[in-house]
Amino acid sequence: MSIRGLDQRFWEVDMLRGIAVLMMITFHLLFDLNYLGIVSFNIQGGPLWFFGRLTAFIFIFLVGASLKLSYMRTVLIGYHGRLLFKYVRRGLRILLYAFVITIVTWLLIGSGYIIFGVLHFIGVAIILGYPLLRYERLNLLVGLLFIVIGIFLLNQRFDVGYLFWLGIIPRDFYSLDYFPILPWMGVVSLGIYAAGKLYRDYKRRFPIKDLSRSRIIKSLVLLGRHSLFIYFIHQPIILGFLLLVY
């Protein structure tokens, strides 16, 4: 493949991430309405709970897929640096942003502050996912195993407090946003596996109609490409608007 071909982004991946961004904003709007007592919703179960989990699944699945796409592209262009350091730096940068969220939520809400939320998880997953990027079928097996173990652990409580990040939940643990390694690292592995199959050697391996010139698709792609920035600003905007109105 030419260097020019390696510069391309797959619009359908960014579009799917853009859809997840809209789902995230919708869910957090409903969550905030409930949290502030403006409108009562059942966030802990039922359709809204499923909607929130589906949103998270798409985001985290795409973390794995994007890691694999980035890895394939980096290898094909003949990157001469140490790949491990590249992904460690990226993961640590995301973790830095995540710790800002931890500090802000600790100062503003206290109990239930975000200690290992989705951004913390993504930062760690980028680093932990690196050894898996060179494999194909192993990611499918690892992904399913991690999900099964993680689902089992979600219904358990332990007297150990320092392994909450892994999915070993302490008694009386509560956080507004919690995404432990197990089961969510399994979703990352499934994303790595899927991208390896669907975009082998950084080439689309399935037929798809080119909708990238559609205005709606362009808007979704734009949202998807700026998902991290939107993640940071959308909650202050939503909360500020609700507090101003209500």
Secondary structure as UniProt FT lines:
FT   HELIX           3..6
FT   HELIX           11..35
FT   TURN            36..37
FT   HELIX           46..76
FT   TURN            77..78
FT   HELIX           83..108
FT   TURN            111..112
FT   HELIX           118..129
FT   HELIX           130..132
FT   TURN            133..134
FT   HELIX           137..154
FT   TURN            162..163
FT   HELIX           164..166
FT   TURN            171..172
FT   HELIX           181..198
FT   HELIX           200..202
FT   TURN            212..213
FT   HELIX           215..225
FT   HELIX           227..245
//
